[in-house]
């Protein structure tokens, strides 16, 4: 046990002590607290959020120690997962909207984004190309290899779409001089949302100023399978609309299939391949209506 944690325990004298992830939850007769290792200046962040009229963060009790922050424990009430996701995305949209500003940028800033995303697309595309080439040469492919091969066209088409859209996006932003940023949570998940008397977003240690689509990307990639993201995205856009360029970049990034985890037996690997295909189909279903609207407007 870290000496600082020992001192905190001696001070609060908890009757129950739980470790959950990177948090230490201490329950005592004087109140419940959460102890987390200090990673950034949370007080300065909270002060900034307060000036923007956003106060949905856990109360900070003590940040005087060098290595740990102490927060009030925030209780939770049961909410169906779909409703919780809807409430969370509306809260995040408010966070983005209230902290939005535009900064002047040079063409180099957009070029860095373009090169970073293109590198990721090409890396994943090469990974799948190599895998498909290897499996095509097998005389008797295993069930998992055959399953992947029969769906290679769908996976490769997703990369083709991302790369094509990235080139279009880069052409559009090449003349822009401003870039929208805001305070992003950067660790968005249902586990970090609480609702009792009021709403709270927990775990602000990774928060930073950046494009709002990062929070959307992280949340989608975590919860794409279980949640109705069509309505979730609609709820977000009602509060904090994305520009056409932001929306396009969001669709580009989420359209890239992730790598298959080939660890485990045949059944396990087939499940992992199914996850990738589910991701591709669900992402296509999410973004298709937005491109259909664009096509209608162009006619």
Secondary structure, 3 states (H helix, E strand, C coil): CCHHHHHHHHHHCCCEEEEECCEEEEEECCEEEEEEECCCCHHHHHHHHHHCCCCCECCEEECCCCCEEEEECCCCCCCCHHHHHHHHHHHHHHHHHHCCEEEECCHHHHHHHHHHHHHHHHHHHHHHHHHHHHHHCCCCCCHHHHHHHCCHHHHHHHHHHHHHHHHHHHHHHCCCCEEEEEEECCCCCHHHEEECCCEEECCCCCCEEECCHHHHHHHHHHHCCCCCHHHHHHHHHHHCCCCHHHHHHHHHHHCCCCCCCCCCCHHHHHHHHHHHHHHHHHHHHHHHHHHHHHHHHHC
